[in-house]
Structure formats: structure tokens, C-alpha cells
Amino acid sequence: MMRELRLFLTAVQFLTRLPVPALKGFAPEWITASARYYPLVGQIVGAVSALVLVLAAKAWGGALPAVLGVLAGILVTGAFHEDGLGDTADGLGGGHDKTSRLAIMKDSRIGTYAALALMLAGALKIAALTQLSTALLLIAGHGAARAAAVIAMAALPYAGDAEAAKYKPVPQGVSAGSVLAALVFAAWPFVAFPLPNIVPALACGAVLALIMALMSRRLIGGVTGDVLGAIEQMFEIGFFLGAVSLWP
């Protein structure tokens, strides 16, 4: 039980800026082992975003509550996944071969592709959240998006140089048990929604995440930490767009 608690706190520390107690005996391997808890951490982020959105909606109308809800999620994570989306857009869009694409991803400077990707991603999420039927979908969507990243960690090889990676250890070696646990943790919020209504949202999220994963596999041979952030963001966008377009 204590080991699992340490892994959960590791996931919170890795994916967010939320304070956690000191992790005694911490080992870098805990980061990969904690992947099963990524959806729970995503649900915490989604809950913070949902709370801010609901409270803001009591004071303001229009898109402002959605903007504040998105901003809350960014502040909680320190733009962790957005950074991955921007780096991935620059690398895949600006490089001409695997080596140059990976080199661009490591460059902290923001390029045209990153700027466009981040602006469009933010605009799409804000537009979708403005029309969201219930803030509870934020909790479900954020958790499922992290589960999509865990699946990609297990399904695709690491494409970069492990020694030069920005985050160590590199995202590989996730067990089938961790993937299954992540899916279970991601699934529980969906009991609150009718299945015929939630399937389209999940399908839209899965399609966009799959497109990103396949593009990364074709262009760089697998995933990196940045690509996993991009996969998470693409799932989020697809999920929320599907939810507002097909939800009654």
C-alpha cells in the first residue's frame, strides 16, 4: 500500500506543480512505474479546471469562464503537456529527417509550428468548453487523455536518444498491468454519463490521439516525452469537440 501511495505521489509530482510530501528513497524508475496513476492525476487537474469554470460562470458569461478553466489547468500542470505539443509541432513540422526533428524538439525556442499549434489548441478547447453541457466532462476528459498517453508509452518504442532526453528515465517499459490499471482509473467518471452519449466523445479523442501517434511513428520512429504530451493534448481536444458536437 505504501509503495502504491509513493507511486501516486510520484505521478502527481511529475505531471503537476502541486506540492507533495518528500518522497523518501525516490528512484527515477518510479516515474514509469507510476504511469498507472496518470489518469487519476489528470482527473485532479480536470476537477480544478471544472471548479474554476463553474465558479467563474456565476460571475461572468460568454467565453471568460472557459478561458479561466483552461488557464487553471495550465497553471496546475505548469503547461507540461502544452510544452510537449509545441515542441512536437515544431519538430515534426520543421524537420526534414528523424535526426533534425528530434533536435528541433530539444530546442527550447518556440517556432512557427509550435505557436500555431498552441494557439489553435487553446482556441479549440476554449470554444468547446464554452458549450460544454456539464463541467464533469472536464474530469472525465482529462483522465482519459492521460490514459491515451500511457497506452502510447506501452505501444510505441522510444524514438530519441535516452542519454540526451529532457526527462529521465525515458518513457518506456510500461507494463500491461499498468496500462490496464490506467484504463480502469480513467473509466470510473464515465459511469455518470449515458454510454451512447459518451462514446462519440471518446472516439473523437482516440482518433486525434491515434493520428498524432501514427505521425510520430512514421516521422521519428516512435514517441518521446514531448510526443506523449502532444498525444494527451490531441485527445483532450478531440474529446471536448466530440462532447459538444454530439451531446444532446
RAFEN-V256412 format. One record per residue. N is the residue number from 1. RES is the residue in one small letter. PHI is phi in whole degrees, -180 to 180 (999 if undefined). OMEGA is omega in whole degrees, -180 to 180 (none if undefined). D_CENTER is the distance of its C-alpha to the mean C-alpha in whole Angstrom. Layout:
# RAFEN-V256412
N/RES/PHI/OMEGA/D_CENTER ; N/RES/PHI/OMEGA/D_CENTER
This chain:
# RAFEN-V256412
1/m/999/179/26 ; 2/m/-64/179/26 ; 3/r/-63/-179/24 ; 4/e/-66/177/22 ; 5/l/-64/178/22 ; 6/r/-63/179/21 ; 7/l/-67/178/18 ; 8/f/-62/179/17 ; 9/l/-66/175/18 ; 10/t/-62/179/16 ; 11/a/-63/178/13 ; 12/v/-62/-179/13 ; 13/q/-65/-176/15 ; 14/f/-74/-172/12 ; 15/l/-95/-175/9 ; 16/t/-136/173/11 ; 17/r/-103/-179/15 ; 18/l/-69/-180/16 ; 19/p/-71/176/20 ; 20/v/-133/177/20 ; 21/p/-63/177/24 ; 22/a/-59/-178/25 ; 23/l/-95/-177/24 ; 24/k/-69/179/27 ; 25/g/72/-176/27 ; 26/f/-57/175/24 ; 27/a/-126/-179/23 ; 28/p/-54/-180/21 ; 29/e/-63/180/20 ; 30/w/-63/-177/19 ; 31/i/-62/178/16 ; 32/t/-68/-180/15 ; 33/a/-64/-178/17 ; 34/s/-81/-176/15 ; 35/a/-57/-180/12 ; 36/r/-60/-178/14 ; 37/y/-96/180/13 ; 38/y/-57/178/9 ; 39/p/-62/178/9 ; 40/l/-64/177/12 ; 41/v/-64/176/10 ; 42/g/-60/179/8 ; 43/q/-67/175/11 ; 44/i/-64/177/12 ; 45/v/-60/179/10 ; 46/g/-62/179/11 ; 47/a/-67/177/14 ; 48/v/-63/179/15 ; 49/s/-61/-179/14 ; 50/a/-64/180/16 ; 51/l/-63/179/19 ; 52/v/-64/-180/19 ; 53/l/-61/-178/19 ; 54/v/-65/-180/22 ; 55/l/-66/179/24 ; 56/a/-65/-179/24 ; 57/a/-66/177/25 ; 58/k/-76/-178/28 ; 59/a/-109/-175/29 ; 60/w/-133/174/28 ; 61/g/-110/177/27 ; 62/g/68/-174/26 ; 63/a/-88/-174/23 ; 64/l/-59/177/23 ; 65/p/-59/178/21 ; 66/a/-66/178/18 ; 67/v/-60/-179/18 ; 68/l/-68/177/18 ; 69/g/-64/177/16 ; 70/v/-64/179/13 ; 71/l/-61/179/15 ; 72/a/-60/178/15 ; 73/g/-63/179/11 ; 74/i/-66/-180/11 ; 75/l/-67/-179/14 ; 76/v/-65/-178/13 ; 77/t/-93/-174/10 ; 78/g/67/-179/12 ; 79/a/57/-176/10 ; 80/f/-59/-177/8 ; 81/h/-78/177/6 ; 82/e/-62/177/8 ; 83/d/-60/178/11 ; 84/g/-64/179/9 ; 85/l/-63/-179/9 ; 86/g/-63/179/13 ; 87/d/-63/180/14 ; 88/t/-66/179/13 ; 89/a/-61/178/15 ; 90/d/-64/-176/18 ; 91/g/-68/-178/18 ; 92/l/-71/-179/18 ; 93/g/-84/-173/20 ; 94/g/-102/-178/23 ; 95/g/-87/180/24 ; 96/h/-109/174/26 ; 97/d/-153/-175/26 ; 98/k/-58/-176/24 ; 99/t/-62/-179/25 ; 100/s/-69/179/25 ; 101/r/-65/179/21 ; 102/l/-66/179/20 ; 103/a/-65/179/22 ; 104/i/-64/179/21 ; 105/m/-61/-179/17 ; 106/k/-80/-178/19 ; 107/d/-75/-177/21 ; 108/s/-75/179/20 ; 109/r/-72/-179/21 ; 110/i/-95/-180/20 ; 111/g/-109/-177/21 ; 112/t/-61/-178/22 ; 113/y/-64/179/19 ; 114/a/-64/-180/16 ; 115/a/-60/179/18 ; 116/l/-65/-179/18 ; 117/a/-62/-178/15 ; 118/l/-70/178/14 ; 119/m/-66/-180/17 ; 120/l/-67/179/16 ; 121/a/-62/179/12 ; 122/g/-63/-179/13 ; 123/a/-65/-180/17 ; 124/l/-65/180/15 ; 125/k/-66/179/13 ; 126/i/-63/179/16 ; 127/a/-62/-180/18 ; 128/a/-69/-178/17 ; 129/l/-67/177/16 ; 130/t/-62/-177/20 ; 131/q/-105/-175/21 ; 132/l/-63/-176/19 ; 133/s/-75/178/22 ; 134/t/-151/-179/20 ; 135/a/-67/178/18 ; 136/l/-62/178/17 ; 137/l/-65/176/15 ; 138/l/-64/179/12 ; 139/i/-64/-179/12 ; 140/a/-65/-177/12 ; 141/g/-67/180/10 ; 142/h/-65/179/7 ; 143/g/-66/-179/8 ; 144/a/-66/180/8 ; 145/a/-65/177/5 ; 146/r/-68/176/5 ; 147/a/-64/177/8 ; 148/a/-61/178/8 ; 149/a/-66/178/7 ; 150/v/-64/178/10 ; 151/i/-60/179/12 ; 152/a/-64/177/11 ; 153/m/-58/-178/12 ; 154/a/-81/-171/15 ; 155/a/-88/-173/16 ; 156/l/-118/179/16 ; 157/p/-74/175/18 ; 158/y/-78/-170/18 ; 159/a/-94/-173/19 ; 160/g/-94/176/20 ; 161/d/-86/-176/22 ; 162/a/-60/-178/21 ; 163/e/-72/-177/24 ; 164/a/-98/-176/23 ; 165/a/-64/179/19 ; 166/k/-68/-179/17 ; 167/y/-120/-180/16 ; 168/k/-125/-3/18 ; 169/p/-71/-179/18 ; 170/v/-69/-176/17 ; 171/p/-75/176/14 ; 172/q/-149/179/17 ; 173/g/86/177/19 ; 174/v/-71/-176/17 ; 175/s/-78/177/19 ; 176/a/-62/178/20 ; 177/g/-64/178/20 ; 178/s/-67/178/17 ; 179/v/-63/180/15 ; 180/l/-62/179/18 ; 181/a/-63/179/17 ; 182/a/-61/179/13 ; 183/l/-66/178/14 ; 184/v/-65/179/17 ; 185/f/-63/-180/15 ; 186/a/-71/-170/12 ; 187/a/-81/-169/16 ; 188/w/-59/-179/18 ; 189/p/-65/-174/17 ; 190/f/-75/176/18 ; 191/v/-66/-179/21 ; 192/a/-82/-175/22 ; 193/f/-121/174/22 ; 194/p/-62/-176/24 ; 195/l/-57/-179/23 ; 196/p/-60/-179/24 ; 197/n/-84/-174/22 ; 198/i/-87/-179/19 ; 199/v/-59/179/19 ; 200/p/-60/179/19 ; 201/a/-65/178/16 ; 202/l/-64/-180/14 ; 203/a/-65/179/16 ; 204/c/-63/178/15 ; 205/g/-64/-179/11 ; 206/a/-64/-179/12 ; 207/v/-64/-179/15 ; 208/l/-66/178/12 ; 209/a/-65/180/10 ; 210/l/-66/178/13 ; 211/i/-60/179/15 ; 212/m/-63/-179/12 ; 213/a/-65/-180/13 ; 214/l/-68/178/17 ; 215/m/-64/179/17 ; 216/s/-65/179/16 ; 217/r/-63/-178/18 ; 218/r/-72/-172/21 ; 219/l/-91/180/21 ; 220/i/-129/174/20 ; 221/g/87/-180/21 ; 222/g/161/-177/17 ; 223/v/-123/168/14 ; 224/t/-129/176/13 ; 225/g/-60/178/11 ; 226/d/-63/-179/10 ; 227/v/-64/178/10 ; 228/l/-62/174/7 ; 229/g/-63/178/5 ; 230/a/-66/178/7 ; 231/i/-62/178/7 ; 232/e/-60/-179/3 ; 233/q/-67/180/5 ; 234/m/-65/177/8 ; 235/f/-64/178/7 ; 236/e/-55/-177/7 ; 237/i/-60/180/10 ; 238/g/-61/-179/12 ; 239/f/-61/-177/12 ; 240/f/-70/176/13 ; 241/l/-65/178/15 ; 242/g/-64/-178/17 ; 243/a/-65/-176/17 ; 244/v/-84/-178/19 ; 245/s/-88/-174/21 ; 246/l/-117/180/22 ; 247/w/-77/-180/22 ; 248/p/-69/none/26
